[in-house]
Amino acid sequence: MLTINGKAEVVVQDAAAYQKLLEAAAQAEKEETLAAIREGVADVKAGRTKPAKAALKALAKKYGIATAGKRR
């Protein structure tokens, strides 16, 4: 690790270690994505969803955003 004024600026590592780090990051991202999908499916099964138009309309009203066909 190279530091400049006490702050880490550059890290040098061999290609194999870097590749292993990239693969670990990709695996973690994949696991997070799958967990989010599972959570969404569970929400649908439990009835914790609403139609997109209704959700968007509620958000528009909450934040004072004009919607198509209705200008503020």
DRENVO-781802 format. One record per residue: residue number from 1; residue in three letters; chain; z, x, y of N, C-alpha, C in turn. Coordinates in nm, 3 decimals. Each point is the difference from the previous one (the first is absolute). Example, Ala and Ser with C-alpha at 12.3 -4.5 7.8 and 13.67 -1.06 7.14 Angstrom:
<recs>
{rec 1, ALA, A, {0.780, 1.319, -0.569}, {0.000, -0.089, 0.119}, {0.000, 0.090, 0.120}}
{rec 2, SER, A, {-0.072, -0.035, 0.105}, {0.006, 0.082, 0.119}, {0.073, -0.077, 0.109}}
</recs>
This chain:
<recs>
{rec 1, MET, A, {0.000, 0.086, -0.116}, {0.000, -0.086, 0.116}, {0.000, 0.090, 0.123}}
{rec 2, LEU, A, {-0.085, -0.032, 0.093}, {-0.008, 0.072, 0.127}, {0.064, -0.087, 0.108}}
{rec 3, THR, A, {0.091, 0.059, 0.073}, {0.064, -0.074, 0.109}, {-0.039, 0.059, 0.134}}
{rec 4, ILE, A, {-0.006, -0.087, 0.099}, {-0.025, 0.043, 0.137}, {0.109, -0.065, 0.085}}
{rec 5, ASN, A, {0.075, 0.084, 0.068}, {0.113, -0.048, 0.081}, {0.097, -0.085, -0.083}}
{rec 6, GLY, A, {0.020, 0.041, -0.125}, {0.095, -0.068, -0.086}, {-0.049, -0.128, -0.063}}
{rec 7, LYS, A, {-0.127, -0.036, 0.023}, {-0.055, -0.123, -0.058}, {-0.104, 0.037, -0.106}}
{rec 8, ALA, A, {0.004, -0.070, -0.112}, {-0.098, 0.024, -0.105}, {-0.138, -0.039, 0.052}}
{rec 9, GLU, A, {-0.096, 0.092, -0.013}, {-0.136, -0.025, 0.047}, {-0.102, 0.006, -0.112}}
{rec 10, VAL, A, {0.019, 0.086, -0.098}, {-0.096, 0.018, -0.108}, {0.073, 0.020, -0.131}}
{rec 11, VAL, A, {-0.049, -0.066, -0.103}, {0.052, 0.020, -0.135}, {-0.114, 0.051, -0.085}}
{rec 12, VAL, A, {0.025, 0.107, -0.073}, {-0.101, 0.057, -0.089}, {0.047, -0.023, -0.143}}
{rec 13, GLN, A, {-0.090, -0.060, -0.080}, {0.032, -0.019, -0.141}, {-0.128, 0.014, -0.080}}
{rec 14, ASP, A, {0.016, 0.029, -0.127}, {-0.120, 0.019, -0.082}, {-0.069, -0.133, -0.026}}
{rec 15, ALA, A, {-0.127, 0.007, -0.037}, {-0.082, -0.120, -0.018}, {0.056, -0.093, -0.106}}
{rec 16, ALA, A, {0.053, 0.053, -0.109}, {0.054, -0.084, -0.107}, {0.120, -0.080, 0.048}}
{rec 17, ALA, A, {0.087, 0.063, 0.076}, {0.117, -0.070, 0.053}, {-0.042, -0.108, 0.099}}
{rec 18, TYR, A, {-0.101, 0.031, 0.081}, {-0.051, -0.098, 0.097}, {-0.063, -0.118, -0.073}}
{rec 19, GLN, A, {-0.078, 0.026, -0.103}, {-0.062, -0.107, -0.077}, {0.106, -0.089, -0.065}}
{rec 20, LYS, A, {0.105, 0.063, -0.051}, {0.110, -0.077, -0.061}, {0.067, -0.089, 0.104}}
{rec 21, LEU, A, {0.017, 0.050, 0.120}, {0.058, -0.078, 0.109}, {-0.088, -0.119, 0.035}}
{rec 22, LEU, A, {-0.133, 0.022, 0.009}, {-0.093, -0.109, 0.028}, {0.005, -0.107, -0.109}}
{rec 23, GLU, A, {0.003, 0.043, -0.124}, {0.005, -0.095, -0.111}, {0.130, -0.081, 0.001}}
{rec 24, ALA, A, {0.111, 0.064, 0.032}, {0.127, -0.071, 0.008}, {-0.002, -0.103, 0.113}}
{rec 25, ALA, A, {-0.059, 0.036, 0.113}, {-0.009, -0.093, 0.112}, {-0.088, -0.118, -0.035}}
{rec 26, ALA, A, {-0.112, 0.026, -0.068}, {-0.090, -0.108, -0.040}, {0.068, -0.094, -0.098}}
{rec 27, GLN, A, {0.076, 0.054, -0.094}, {0.071, -0.081, -0.099}, {0.106, -0.086, 0.069}}
{rec 28, ALA, A, {0.071, 0.057, 0.096}, {0.102, -0.076, 0.072}, {-0.064, -0.114, 0.079}}
{rec 29, GLU, A, {-0.114, 0.027, 0.062}, {-0.070, -0.104, 0.075}, {-0.047, -0.111, -0.093}}
{rec 30, LYS, A, {-0.050, 0.038, -0.116}, {-0.046, -0.099, -0.099}, {0.117, -0.088, -0.045}}
{rec 31, GLU, A, {0.114, 0.062, -0.026}, {0.118, -0.076, -0.043}, {0.048, -0.095, 0.109}}
{rec 32, GLU, A, {-0.003, 0.044, 0.125}, {0.040, -0.087, 0.112}, {-0.095, -0.118, 0.013}}
{rec 33, THR, A, {-0.128, 0.026, -0.017}, {-0.101, -0.106, 0.009}, {0.021, -0.102, -0.111}}
{rec 34, LEU, A, {0.021, 0.047, -0.121}, {0.022, -0.092, -0.112}, {0.128, -0.082, 0.020}}
{rec 35, ALA, A, {0.103, 0.062, 0.053}, {0.125, -0.073, 0.026}, {-0.023, -0.109, 0.104}}
{rec 36, ALA, A, {-0.079, 0.029, 0.103}, {-0.029, -0.100, 0.102}, {-0.081, -0.115, -0.057}}
{rec 37, ILE, A, {-0.095, 0.032, -0.087}, {-0.079, -0.106, -0.064}, {0.089, -0.088, -0.088}}
{rec 38, ARG, A, {0.087, 0.063, -0.076}, {0.092, -0.077, -0.085}, {0.089, -0.091, 0.084}}
{rec 39, GLU, A, {0.047, 0.051, 0.113}, {0.084, -0.080, 0.089}, {-0.078, -0.121, 0.053}}
{rec 40, GLY, A, {-0.126, 0.022, 0.037}, {-0.083, -0.110, 0.049}, {-0.024, -0.105, -0.106}}
{rec 41, VAL, A, {-0.026, 0.043, -0.123}, {-0.021, -0.094, -0.110}, {0.128, -0.080, -0.025}}
{rec 42, ALA, A, {0.113, 0.067, 0.006}, {0.127, -0.071, -0.019}, {0.022, -0.103, 0.111}}
{rec 43, ASP, A, {-0.037, 0.034, 0.124}, {0.013, -0.094, 0.110}, {-0.087, -0.124, -0.023}}
{rec 44, VAL, A, {-0.121, 0.022, -0.048}, {-0.089, -0.114, -0.028}, {0.061, -0.088, -0.108}}
{rec 45, LYS, A, {0.047, 0.061, -0.109}, {0.059, -0.077, -0.110}, {0.123, -0.077, 0.044}}
{rec 46, ALA, A, {0.077, 0.057, 0.094}, {0.123, -0.065, 0.046}, {-0.024, -0.097, 0.115}}
{rec 47, GLY, A, {-0.126, -0.013, 0.043}, {-0.031, -0.094, 0.108}, {0.040, 0.049, 0.137}}
{rec 48, ARG, A, {0.012, 0.130, 0.018}, {0.040, 0.056, 0.130}, {-0.122, 0.040, 0.083}}
{rec 49, THR, A, {-0.105, -0.080, -0.006}, {-0.121, 0.029, 0.077}, {-0.044, -0.124, 0.075}}
{rec 50, LYS, A, {-0.092, 0.019, 0.093}, {-0.061, -0.114, 0.069}, {-0.146, 0.034, 0.023}}
{rec 51, PRO, A, {-0.082, -0.099, 0.023}, {-0.142, 0.026, 0.023}, {-0.020, 0.094, 0.120}}
{rec 52, ALA, A, {-0.102, 0.085, -0.008}, {-0.026, 0.097, 0.106}, {-0.019, -0.066, 0.136}}
{rec 53, LYS, A, {-0.074, -0.110, 0.004}, {-0.023, -0.067, 0.129}, {0.131, -0.045, 0.063}}
{rec 54, ALA, A, {0.090, -0.053, -0.080}, {0.129, -0.044, 0.053}, {0.082, 0.119, 0.049}}
{rec 55, ALA, A, {-0.002, 0.109, -0.074}, {0.075, 0.119, 0.041}, {-0.056, 0.057, 0.129}}
{rec 56, LEU, A, {-0.132, 0.010, 0.009}, {-0.063, 0.054, 0.121}, {0.025, -0.090, 0.121}}
{rec 57, LYS, A, {-0.004, -0.131, -0.023}, {0.027, -0.094, 0.109}, {0.143, 0.016, 0.050}}
{rec 58, ALA, A, {0.095, 0.016, -0.091}, {0.141, 0.018, 0.038}, {0.019, 0.130, 0.078}}
{rec 59, LEU, A, {-0.066, 0.106, -0.044}, {0.010, 0.128, 0.072}, {-0.062, -0.010, 0.139}}
{rec 60, ALA, A, {-0.115, -0.066, 0.009}, {-0.065, -0.016, 0.129}, {0.090, -0.076, 0.097}}
{rec 61, LYS, A, {0.063, -0.106, -0.050}, {0.090, -0.080, 0.084}, {0.121, 0.084, 0.043}}
{rec 62, LYS, A, {0.057, 0.075, -0.096}, {0.118, 0.080, 0.029}, {-0.027, 0.105, 0.106}}
{rec 63, TYR, A, {-0.119, 0.062, -0.004}, {-0.031, 0.108, 0.092}, {-0.093, -0.039, 0.114}}
{rec 64, GLY, A, {-0.026, -0.131, 0.015}, {-0.080, -0.049, 0.111}, {-0.144, 0.048, -0.003}}
{rec 65, ILE, A, {-0.058, 0.005, -0.117}, {-0.138, 0.045, -0.016}, {-0.090, -0.122, -0.015}}
{rec 66, ALA, A, {-0.108, -0.002, 0.076}, {-0.096, -0.111, -0.010}, {-0.072, 0.008, -0.134}}
{rec 67, THR, A, {-0.026, -0.115, -0.057}, {-0.073, -0.005, -0.126}, {-0.137, -0.060, 0.023}}
{rec 68, ALA, A, {-0.088, 0.013, -0.096}, {-0.136, -0.052, 0.012}, {0.005, -0.150, 0.029}}
{rec 69, GLY, A, {-0.074, -0.041, 0.100}, {-0.004, -0.140, 0.037}, {0.116, -0.044, 0.088}}
{rec 70, LYS, A, {0.092, 0.092, 0.028}, {0.117, -0.035, 0.080}, {0.034, 0.121, 0.088}}
{rec 71, ARG, A, {-0.036, -0.008, 0.126}, {0.024, 0.111, 0.093}, {0.123, -0.028, 0.085}}
{rec 72, ARG, A, {0.075, 0.105, 0.028}, {0.119, -0.015, 0.085}, {-0.023, 0.065, 0.133}}
</recs>
